[in-house]
Amino acid sequence: MPIKSNKVKFGLSNIHYALMSVGEDGTITYGTPKPIPGAVNLNLPPQGDTTQFYAENVAYYVSVANNGYQGDLEVAIIPESFAVDVLKERLDATDKVLVEDASVEPVPFALLFEFKGDQHAIRHVLYNCTASRPTVSGATTTNTKEPTTASLSLTAAPLADGKVKAKTTAETTEQTYNGWYGAVWLPKSEVI
């Protein structure tokens, strides 16, 4: 029986990241996705300008640039694996302390996640993300223990071939849907 289309979406979960590598010939490959537990919020407004050309007393031609997305990912805590793999913090071999180094650049990665729906979860991948260092913040404990979260500023830019993101649909094959977090999904055929 086919899956019905969602009427609504809610509930961010299953955030993963996969390191991106670019070969000398420009070929993009990804590592195995790793989880970022504790999803709280994801807000990525689209980036790109709208250009209007006026002629004949109307907007004769309208062009919209797709420059990807930019915003914030809020999680319970940044995993050490993400700090080392993406933010390039270095683990001191002797004392096992993470060290932030101003001379290194974060590396690009794919971000995988899903939103729950009334029928099924919609799974997404953003292909070319970069993250900035999280804000260091905290607060004293009062009569309640309110957890402090961590936020990363993310930029999801288009790949050289123009791909920005992909998401599952009600017609996505079961094999693709179930394997979403095993490897970064890339189109295997021409997009229609």
VENHU-V831671 format. One record per residue. N is the residue number from 1. RES is the residue in one small letter. SS is DSSP state (H for helix, E for strand, - for the rest). PSI is psi as a letter, one per 20 degrees, with the letter a starting at -180 (NA if undefined). Layout:
# VENHU-V831671
N/RES/SS/PSI  N/RES/SS/PSI
This chain:
# VENHU-V831671
1/m/-/p  2/p/-/q  3/i/-/p  4/k/-/q  5/s/-/q  6/n/-/q  7/k/-/h  8/v/-/r  9/k/E/q  10/f/E/r  11/g/E/n  12/l/E/p  13/s/E/r  14/n/E/l  15/i/E/p  16/h/E/q  17/y/E/q  18/a/E/p  19/l/E/q  20/m/E/p  21/s/E/q  22/v/E/o  23/g/-/r  24/e/-/h  25/d/-/j  26/g/-/i  27/t/-/p  28/i/E/p  29/t/E/q  30/y/E/q  31/g/-/r  32/t/-/p  33/p/-/p  34/k/E/q  35/p/E/q  36/i/-/n  37/p/-/r  38/g/-/k  39/a/E/p  40/v/E/g  41/n/E/q  42/l/E/p  43/n/E/o  44/l/E/n  45/p/E/q  46/p/E/q  47/q/-/q  48/g/-/q  49/d/-/q  50/t/E/p  51/t/E/p  52/q/E/p  53/f/E/p  54/y/E/p  55/a/E/q  56/e/-/k  57/n/-/k  58/v/E/r  59/a/E/n  60/y/E/h  61/y/E/p  62/v/E/p  63/s/E/p  64/v/E/p  65/a/-/p  66/n/-/o  67/n/-/k  68/g/-/b  69/y/E/q  70/q/E/p  71/g/E/b  72/d/E/q  73/l/E/p  74/e/E/p  75/v/E/r  76/a/-/g  77/i/-/q  78/i/-/p  79/p/-/q  80/e/H/h  81/s/H/h  82/f/H/g  83/a/H/g  84/v/H/g  85/d/H/g  86/v/-/g  87/l/-/i  88/k/-/k  89/e/-/q  90/r/E/p  91/l/E/o  92/d/-/p  93/a/-/h  94/t/-/g  95/d/-/i  96/k/-/l  97/v/-/p  98/l/E/p  99/v/E/p  100/e/-/p  101/d/-/p  102/a/-/i  103/s/-/i  104/v/-/q  105/e/-/q  106/p/-/q  107/v/-/q  108/p/-/q  109/f/E/r  110/a/E/q  111/l/E/p  112/l/E/q  113/f/E/r  114/e/E/q  115/f/E/p  116/k/E/q  117/g/E/r  118/d/-/i  119/q/-/g  120/h/-/r  121/a/-/q  122/i/E/o  123/r/E/p  124/h/E/q  125/v/E/p  126/l/E/p  127/y/E/h  128/n/E/m  129/c/E/q  130/t/E/q  131/a/E/q  132/s/-/r  133/r/-/q  134/p/-/q  135/t/-/p  136/v/-/o  137/s/-/r  138/g/-/r  139/a/-/q  140/t/-/q  141/t/-/p  142/t/-/c  143/n/-/i  144/t/-/q  145/k/-/n  146/e/-/o  147/p/-/q  148/t/-/p  149/t/-/r  150/a/E/p  151/s/E/p  152/l/E/p  153/s/E/p  154/l/E/q  155/t/E/p  156/a/E/n  157/a/-/q  158/p/-/q  159/l/-/r  160/a/-/h  161/d/-/j  162/g/-/i  163/k/-/p  164/v/-/g  165/k/E/r  166/a/E/q  167/k/E/q  168/t/-/r  169/t/-/r  170/a/-/h  171/e/-/j  172/t/-/p  173/t/-/q  174/e/H/h  175/q/H/g  176/t/H/g  177/y/H/g  178/n/H/h  179/g/-/j  180/w/-/h  181/y/-/j  182/g/-/h  183/a/-/q  184/v/-/p  185/w/-/p  186/l/-/q  187/p/-/p  188/k/-/i  189/s/-/r  190/e/-/p  191/v/-/p  192/i/-/NA
